[in-house]
């Protein structure tokens, strides 16, 4: 039961134009402007159980959904059961504290029908005196835009320090506003007692496929050399385990690794922060990309595991590898990508995070363009405009032997198949033909 409804996936990195497989097989996160910003805001608090341990429970849900059909009600209940686990993935060993640095992280839930929802979380200590327990404000949305939701959570946190009551009008205003198109801004009016009406501007980045990404997080923790080893493993859809203590580090770094695969999509189990009760996910024989808190390292290493790449994000090193990571990518292209990543690293203090995102993304997109960019000319179209991909001719067209060796492996991956399946369906009829 480690997959299924709690299986998370990299949907937030898919702009709507990225292939998603057959309709109904897996629907992507929709990026259409104009839809609701979010489905729910929930507050998850820690409740003390009779054995003295704390269990996360939803203590508030906005809006309350009335008149749901039976199927919708079951799906909502399933969703609401899973949320607390992901808001407090670090288990039940909490104790009241007087100080706590708030943290921001996110998770993804996959519904039974394959559609996905993202949980944007801010874990904070409510204002007050004496010892208190942290609580999590979690916004559930099917829209992927981390920067935008971080800003919304800043507003929620600011209001939480005044009173819960001033959060709701703000969220209601947000719910009534349409989600902006890329590059556009939406303005939310918000009233706060004492300080009056505020206007909050929320802007979406121009480049939709980088909305959920912070490549800087990866570059700060791992050398370009290691990033390429991780990329090589991800491209061949292997098992990847990332370790760090902070939830924000895990979720940022894993979203960044998944985004390196653009315009392809990680189509397997993807859980940026694995709740303690789902740690046996690492025993899966299928591909996965998961984040695990460092405190669980011993337990993870004790599990009966197939070959996996285990990355320590705290020390910036690989703890366990298959051993051939160096040889997966063609050496010439690998060196070009290294040069490109090192250049961004040296200029780290000069670039804004948007610039770093664009530069890093470009280096990896170029890799795919050079490797498989000729795919379109190897789709044979029939009269009724359905296409058939000519795999053999496509591979034979690659002059370099090392490049061909890599591509022959890559064409066997799920992400390439999904991409091609979509391409075979998406011919745009040309004028006069």
C-alpha positions, 0 to 999 in steps of 0.5 A: 500500500505504499503506492496508490493514493499516497503515491506522490508524483512530479506533476508540478513540473509539467506545463500542460503541453508536456505529454501526459500519456493517454487521456484518463491514463494520468491527467496532469496538473492543469495550468489553466489560468482563471481556475480556483487558486486552491481547493482547501486550506487546512490546519493540522495540529498535534493532539496528545494521545492516551499513550503520551505521543502526539498525532497530527489531526486536521483541526480546521478546514476551509471551505467546508464542502456541502452536498458532495456526491458519494464518490466525491465524499469518499475521495475527500475523506481519503484526501483528508486522511492522508494530509496530516501524515504529510504535514508531520512526516517526521513521526509522533515524537513531538514535545511542546517548545517555546521557539521554532523556526517556521518552515515551508515545504510541499507534497503531492498526492495522486488520486485514484483517477491519476489526477494530482493535488499539491499540498503547500505547507507552512509549519509554524509556532502559534504566537503566545507565551510558554511552551506550545506545539507547532501547527501546519497551515496546508493549502491544497491546490491542483496548481503548481506554483511554489513561489506564489503559494509561498507568498500566500503562506507568508500572508497566512502566517502574518495573520496567524500571529494576530488571530485565526479570524483574520485568515479567513477573509483573506483566503475567501478573497483568494478563492474568489480571484481567478488564477493568473496567466503566466507573467500576469498579476492578480491583486487581492484586497485584504483587511487587517484590524489596526492596519486597514485594507492591504492590497496583495499582488500575486504574480506568476512567473513567465516560464510556467515549467519553472514555477515549482523550482529552485535550482539554487537549492541543489547547486548549494548542496551538491557539486555539478559532478554529483548533480550529473550523476543524479540526472543520469540515474533519473533519466534511466528511471532508477531508484533515487533516495535523498536524505536531509533533516529539513523538510524544506531542503528535501522538497526543494531539492527533489522538485529541482531534480524532477525539473531537470528532466523537462520536457520529459516527466518523472512518471513513477512514485515521487514522494518529496518527504516520505512519512515515517509510516511509509518508509518501506517505500524504499523496498519497491522494485519499481523506480521511485524518487523519494526524500527521507529525513536523516533521522531515519537513515539507519532504518532505511539502510536496514531495509531489503532494497534493490539497487538505488542511488542514495544521496546525502544532501547535508554532506553533499555526497553519495552514500550508495550508488550502482557504480556506473553513473559516470558512464551513462551520459555521453562524455562529451555532452557531460563535460559541456554540461559540467562547464555550464553548471560550473559557470553558474556556480561561480556566478552564484552571487550575481544571478537572481534565482530566476536567472539561475533557474533559466540557465540551469534548465537551458543546459539540460533542455539542450542535452535532450534537444541534441540527443533526441531533438530529431524525434519529430522527423521520425514520426510517420503520418498516415492519411488520418493523421495518426502517427507511428514513431520509427524507433529504429530509423530514429536511433540509426540517424544518430551519427555518434556511437556514444550518443546512440548507445545512450539513446537506445537505453533512453527510448526504453524508458516510460518517460520517453514512451509517454512523450512519443505517445503524445507526439503521435497524437498531436499532429497539427494539420498543415494548411493545404495538405 
